Amino acid sequence: MAYVKMQQAAILAIFLSGRLLHADSPDAAPLPLPGHDLKLDETVKHCQGALVATLEKVNDVLDPGPTPTMNYETLWKVKEILRGEYASEATLVIRVRDLPKEETETLPTVNKTYLLIGYGPVMNPDEIAIVLDDTNENRDKIKTLLQK
């Protein structure tokens, strides 16, 4: 068990060092949120969960996901449920890609509100597929896609 924890800590250190190097680049653009490269229309159409929630906490890395990703357990305060069933607080998993550098994603910011699109109960019931900034434009788009 201790060996597994040491492996996880080493992987997290490597993961974060890559982020810091990328973030320190003088010409570094803001990193996209998880799921930025998924087809929004298709993902929303087939999703089993969609909600507006504020990130309260990011726990330790659950495990390295498929290379080159890390799975994080996150705690959210649910503001509005757009599809599915959620408690007022939800523990959800977010997979964040760190390599290659041009495809690196960032974790959402604690105490900020986002739109979350989940994969659903059949495939990874507690995993978030797409994280979007909570803007009126994004809310309108998601609500329209959910009606299709």
RAPEVEN-V339134 format. One record per pair of residues at least 24 apart in sequence whose C-alpha atoms are under 7 Angstrom apart, sorted by the first residue. I is the first residue (numbers start at 1). GAP is how many residues later the second one is. D is the distance in whole Angstrom. If there is no record, write none. Layout:
i: <I;I>
gap: <GAP;GAP>
d: <D;D>
//
This chain:
i: <8;15;31;31;31;32;32;33;33;33;33;33;33;34;34;34;34;34;34;35;35;35;36;41;44;44;44;45;45;47;47;47;47;48;48;48;48;48;48;49;49;49;49;49;49;50;50;50;50;50;50;50;51;51;51;51;51;51;51;52;52;52;52;52;52;52;52;53;53;53;53;53;53;53;54;54;54;54;54;55;55;55;55;55;56;56;57;68;68;68;69;69;69;69;70;70;70;71;71;92;92;92;93;93;93;94;94>
gap: <55;83;73;74;75;73;74;72;73;74;75;98;99;61;62;71;72;96;97;94;95;96;94;104;73;101;102;100;101;70;71;72;73;35;36;70;71;72;73;34;35;68;69;70;71;31;32;33;34;66;67;68;29;30;31;32;64;65;66;26;27;28;29;61;62;63;64;24;25;26;27;60;61;62;24;57;58;59;60;54;55;56;57;58;54;55;53;29;30;31;26;27;28;29;25;26;27;24;25;34;35;36;33;34;35;33;34>
d: <7;7;7;5;6;5;6;5;5;6;7;6;7;7;6;6;7;6;6;6;4;6;7;7;7;6;6;6;6;7;6;5;6;7;6;6;6;4;7;5;5;6;5;7;6;6;5;5;7;6;5;6;6;4;5;7;6;5;7;6;5;5;6;7;6;5;6;5;4;5;7;5;6;7;7;6;5;4;6;7;5;5;6;6;6;6;6;6;6;6;6;5;4;6;6;5;7;4;6;5;6;7;6;5;6;6;5>
//
